[in-house]
Amino acid sequence: MPPAPLIAVLTARPGDLTRDLIEVARGPMGGAAFEWLSGGEAAEFAVPERPVAWDEIRAGLDAQGVDANLVAAQGRAKRLLIADMDSTMIAQECIDELADAAGVGARVAEITARAMDGALDFEGALRERVALLDGLDESVIAEVLARRITDMPGGAVLVATMKADGAHTALVSGGFTAFTGPVAAALGFDEDRANVLLIEAGALVSLRLRLRLAH
């Protein structure tokens, strides 16, 4: 039985994917007529096999801001979507926005930089940053959600499309359920997983941060 045909999928920033760029890829690959998935942003076409020069074609497109991938024509519908929240489904980093609203943004940014340099592991960096929020009024969370958090374009459509095809969707984060819960609900996710900030008497009790791990 011959192998299932492949689909070449090209994506780029809105407006950056042109017909000329698609033809640059399609011609050498022996591709069929292309179909727009989203005008100027995403397109696909069938190819009979993986091109010998695929790596070179892909690298050339990448240099022009186009992401190219080959996927099997059969079995393309996925049954599970697990999406990160910060800077993925939303445009911000929640802990940075929370810290900025609390007046400790610069100190949190310094801890984050140390973690990025390898001086702190994830849990250590998280605990140091959250310790700076100890005693913060819980109302600040709602304020940050209302005034500072914005959805990434297309996020809600992605979740709705996956669910329409029968997929289960989960929003995950190294941040907090105080944010993943509302964001997941707004975008239509089936569930969310993140760290839990304890709140007592209307204030954050960060020194007793409890990590809730997904199973």
Contacts in CASP RR format, 6 or more apart in sequence:
PFRMAT RR
TARGET T0000
AUTHOR 0000-0000-0000
METHOD contacts of the structure
MODEL  1
MPPAPLIAVLTARPGDLTRDLIEVARGPMGGAAFEWLSGGEAAEFAVPER
PVAWDEIRAGLDAQGVDANLVAAQGRAKRLLIADMDSTMIAQECIDELAD
AAGVGARVAEITARAMDGALDFEGALRERVALLDGLDESVIAEVLARRIT
DMPGGAVLVATMKADGAHTALVSGGFTAFTGPVAAALGFDEDRANVLLIE
AGALVSLRLRLRLAH
3 49 0 8 1.000
4 72 0 8 1.000
4 73 0 8 1.000
4 74 0 8 1.000
5 46 0 8 1.000
5 47 0 8 1.000
5 48 0 8 1.000
5 49 0 8 1.000
5 73 0 8 1.000
6 46 0 8 1.000
6 47 0 8 1.000
6 48 0 8 1.000
6 49 0 8 1.000
6 50 0 8 1.000
6 70 0 8 1.000
6 71 0 8 1.000
6 72 0 8 1.000
6 73 0 8 1.000
7 44 0 8 1.000
7 45 0 8 1.000
7 46 0 8 1.000
7 47 0 8 1.000
7 70 0 8 1.000
7 71 0 8 1.000
7 72 0 8 1.000
7 73 0 8 1.000
7 76 0 8 1.000
8 25 0 8 1.000
8 26 0 8 1.000
8 29 0 8 1.000
8 31 0 8 1.000
8 44 0 8 1.000
8 45 0 8 1.000
8 46 0 8 1.000
8 47 0 8 1.000
8 68 0 8 1.000
8 69 0 8 1.000
8 70 0 8 1.000
9 37 0 8 1.000
9 42 0 8 1.000
9 43 0 8 1.000
9 44 0 8 1.000
9 68 0 8 1.000
9 69 0 8 1.000
9 70 0 8 1.000
9 71 0 8 1.000
10 17 0 8 1.000
10 21 0 8 1.000
10 22 0 8 1.000
10 25 0 8 1.000
10 42 0 8 1.000
10 43 0 8 1.000
10 44 0 8 1.000
10 61 0 8 1.000
10 66 0 8 1.000
10 67 0 8 1.000
10 68 0 8 1.000
11 17 0 8 1.000
11 41 0 8 1.000
11 42 0 8 1.000
11 66 0 8 1.000
11 67 0 8 1.000
12 21 0 8 1.000
12 40 0 8 1.000
12 41 0 8 1.000
12 42 0 8 1.000
12 65 0 8 1.000
12 66 0 8 1.000
12 67 0 8 1.000
13 41 0 8 1.000
13 65 0 8 1.000
14 38 0 8 1.000
14 40 0 8 1.000
14 41 0 8 1.000
15 39 0 8 1.000
15 40 0 8 1.000
15 41 0 8 1.000
16 40 0 8 1.000
16 41 0 8 1.000
16 65 0 8 1.000
16 66 0 8 1.000
17 39 0 8 1.000
17 40 0 8 1.000
17 41 0 8 1.000
17 42 0 8 1.000
17 43 0 8 1.000
17 66 0 8 1.000
18 40 0 8 1.000
21 61 0 8 1.000
21 64 0 8 1.000
21 66 0 8 1.000
22 34 0 8 1.000
22 43 0 8 1.000
22 45 0 8 1.000
24 61 0 8 1.000
25 57 0 8 1.000
25 61 0 8 1.000
25 66 0 8 1.000
25 68 0 8 1.000
26 34 0 8 1.000
26 45 0 8 1.000
28 51 0 8 1.000
28 53 0 8 1.000
28 57 0 8 1.000
29 47 0 8 1.000
29 51 0 8 1.000
29 54 0 8 1.000
29 57 0 8 1.000
30 47 0 8 1.000
30 48 0 8 1.000
30 51 0 8 1.000
31 45 0 8 1.000
31 46 0 8 1.000
31 47 0 8 1.000
31 48 0 8 1.000
32 45 0 8 1.000
32 46 0 8 1.000
32 47 0 8 1.000
33 45 0 8 1.000
34 43 0 8 1.000
34 44 0 8 1.000
34 45 0 8 1.000
35 43 0 8 1.000
35 44 0 8 1.000
35 45 0 8 1.000
36 42 0 8 1.000
36 43 0 8 1.000
37 43 0 8 1.000
37 44 0 8 1.000
46 73 0 8 1.000
47 70 0 8 1.000
50 70 0 8 1.000
51 57 0 8 1.000
54 70 0 8 1.000
57 68 0 8 1.000
58 68 0 8 1.000
61 67 0 8 1.000
61 68 0 8 1.000
62 68 0 8 1.000
77 165 0 8 1.000
77 167 0 8 1.000
78 162 0 8 1.000
78 165 0 8 1.000
78 167 0 8 1.000
79 166 0 8 1.000
79 167 0 8 1.000
79 168 0 8 1.000
80 167 0 8 1.000
80 168 0 8 1.000
80 169 0 8 1.000
80 170 0 8 1.000
81 158 0 8 1.000
81 159 0 8 1.000
81 162 0 8 1.000
81 167 0 8 1.000
81 168 0 8 1.000
81 169 0 8 1.000
81 170 0 8 1.000
82 169 0 8 1.000
82 170 0 8 1.000
82 172 0 8 1.000
83 89 0 8 1.000
83 158 0 8 1.000
83 159 0 8 1.000
83 169 0 8 1.000
83 170 0 8 1.000
83 171 0 8 1.000
83 172 0 8 1.000
83 189 0 8 1.000
84 172 0 8 1.000
84 173 0 8 1.000
85 94 0 8 1.000
85 171 0 8 1.000
85 172 0 8 1.000
85 173 0 8 1.000
85 175 0 8 1.000
85 179 0 8 1.000
85 180 0 8 1.000
85 183 0 8 1.000
85 192 0 8 1.000
85 194 0 8 1.000
86 92 0 8 1.000
86 93 0 8 1.000
86 94 0 8 1.000
86 95 0 8 1.000
86 173 0 8 1.000
86 174 0 8 1.000
86 175 0 8 1.000
87 93 0 8 1.000
88 152 0 8 1.000
89 151 0 8 1.000
89 152 0 8 1.000
89 155 0 8 1.000
89 171 0 8 1.000
89 183 0 8 1.000
89 187 0 8 1.000
90 149 0 8 1.000
90 150 0 8 1.000
90 151 0 8 1.000
90 152 0 8 1.000
90 183 0 8 1.000
91 149 0 8 1.000
91 150 0 8 1.000
91 151 0 8 1.000
91 152 0 8 1.000
92 148 0 8 1.000
92 149 0 8 1.000
92 150 0 8 1.000
94 144 0 8 1.000
94 149 0 8 1.000
94 173 0 8 1.000
94 175 0 8 1.000
94 176 0 8 1.000
94 179 0 8 1.000
95 108 0 8 1.000
95 126 0 8 1.000
95 129 0 8 1.000
95 130 0 8 1.000
95 175 0 8 1.000
95 176 0 8 1.000
96 105 0 8 1.000
96 108 0 8 1.000
96 109 0 8 1.000
96 112 0 8 1.000
97 144 0 8 1.000
97 148 0 8 1.000
97 149 0 8 1.000
98 133 0 8 1.000
98 136 0 8 1.000
98 140 0 8 1.000
98 141 0 8 1.000
98 144 0 8 1.000
99 105 0 8 1.000
99 107 0 8 1.000
99 108 0 8 1.000
99 109 0 8 1.000
99 129 0 8 1.000
99 132 0 8 1.000
99 133 0 8 1.000
100 108 0 8 1.000
101 140 0 8 1.000
101 143 0 8 1.000
101 144 0 8 1.000
101 148 0 8 1.000
102 132 0 8 1.000
102 133 0 8 1.000
102 136 0 8 1.000
102 140 0 8 1.000
104 132 0 8 1.000
104 133 0 8 1.000
107 132 0 8 1.000
108 129 0 8 1.000
108 132 0 8 1.000
111 120 0 8 1.000
111 125 0 8 1.000
111 128 0 8 1.000
111 129 0 8 1.000
112 125 0 8 1.000
112 129 0 8 1.000
114 120 0 8 1.000
114 125 0 8 1.000
115 121 0 8 1.000
115 122 0 8 1.000
115 124 0 8 1.000
115 125 0 8 1.000
120 128 0 8 1.000
122 174 0 8 1.000
123 211 0 8 1.000
126 174 0 8 1.000
126 175 0 8 1.000
126 195 0 8 1.000
126 209 0 8 1.000
127 209 0 8 1.000
130 197 0 8 1.000
130 204 0 8 1.000
130 206 0 8 1.000
130 209 0 8 1.000
131 206 0 8 1.000
131 207 0 8 1.000
132 206 0 8 1.000
133 197 0 8 1.000
133 204 0 8 1.000
133 206 0 8 1.000
134 204 0 8 1.000
134 205 0 8 1.000
134 206 0 8 1.000
134 207 0 8 1.000
135 203 0 8 1.000
135 204 0 8 1.000
135 205 0 8 1.000
135 206 0 8 1.000
136 203 0 8 1.000
136 204 0 8 1.000
136 206 0 8 1.000
137 202 0 8 1.000
137 203 0 8 1.000
138 199 0 8 1.000
138 202 0 8 1.000
138 203 0 8 1.000
138 204 0 8 1.000
139 202 0 8 1.000
141 178 0 8 1.000
141 179 0 8 1.000
144 179 0 8 1.000
145 179 0 8 1.000
145 182 0 8 1.000
145 183 0 8 1.000
149 179 0 8 1.000
149 183 0 8 1.000
151 183 0 8 1.000
151 186 0 8 1.000
151 187 0 8 1.000
155 187 0 8 1.000
156 186 0 8 1.000
156 187 0 8 1.000
156 188 0 8 1.000
159 169 0 8 1.000
159 187 0 8 1.000
159 188 0 8 1.000
159 189 0 8 1.000
160 188 0 8 1.000
162 169 0 8 1.000
163 169 0 8 1.000
163 188 0 8 1.000
163 190 0 8 1.000
168 190 0 8 1.000
169 188 0 8 1.000
169 189 0 8 1.000
169 190 0 8 1.000
169 191 0 8 1.000
170 189 0 8 1.000
170 190 0 8 1.000
170 191 0 8 1.000
170 192 0 8 1.000
170 193 0 8 1.000
171 180 0 8 1.000
171 181 0 8 1.000
171 183 0 8 1.000
171 184 0 8 1.000
171 187 0 8 1.000
171 189 0 8 1.000
171 191 0 8 1.000
171 192 0 8 1.000
171 193 0 8 1.000
172 180 0 8 1.000
172 192 0 8 1.000
172 193 0 8 1.000
172 194 0 8 1.000
172 214 0 8 1.000
173 179 0 8 1.000
173 180 0 8 1.000
173 192 0 8 1.000
173 193 0 8 1.000
173 194 0 8 1.000
173 195 0 8 1.000
174 194 0 8 1.000
174 195 0 8 1.000
175 194 0 8 1.000
175 195 0 8 1.000
176 194 0 8 1.000
176 195 0 8 1.000
176 196 0 8 1.000
176 197 0 8 1.000
177 192 0 8 1.000
177 193 0 8 1.000
177 194 0 8 1.000
177 195 0 8 1.000
177 196 0 8 1.000
177 197 0 8 1.000
177 212 0 8 1.000
178 197 0 8 1.000
179 194 0 8 1.000
180 192 0 8 1.000
180 193 0 8 1.000
180 194 0 8 1.000
181 192 0 8 1.000
183 189 0 8 1.000
183 192 0 8 1.000
184 191 0 8 1.000
184 192 0 8 1.000
193 212 0 8 1.000
193 214 0 8 1.000
194 212 0 8 1.000
195 209 0 8 1.000
195 210 0 8 1.000
195 211 0 8 1.000
195 212 0 8 1.000
196 209 0 8 1.000
196 210 0 8 1.000
196 211 0 8 1.000
196 212 0 8 1.000
197 204 0 8 1.000
197 205 0 8 1.000
197 206 0 8 1.000
197 209 0 8 1.000
198 204 0 8 1.000
198 205 0 8 1.000
198 206 0 8 1.000
198 208 0 8 1.000
198 209 0 8 1.000
198 210 0 8 1.000
199 205 0 8 1.000
END
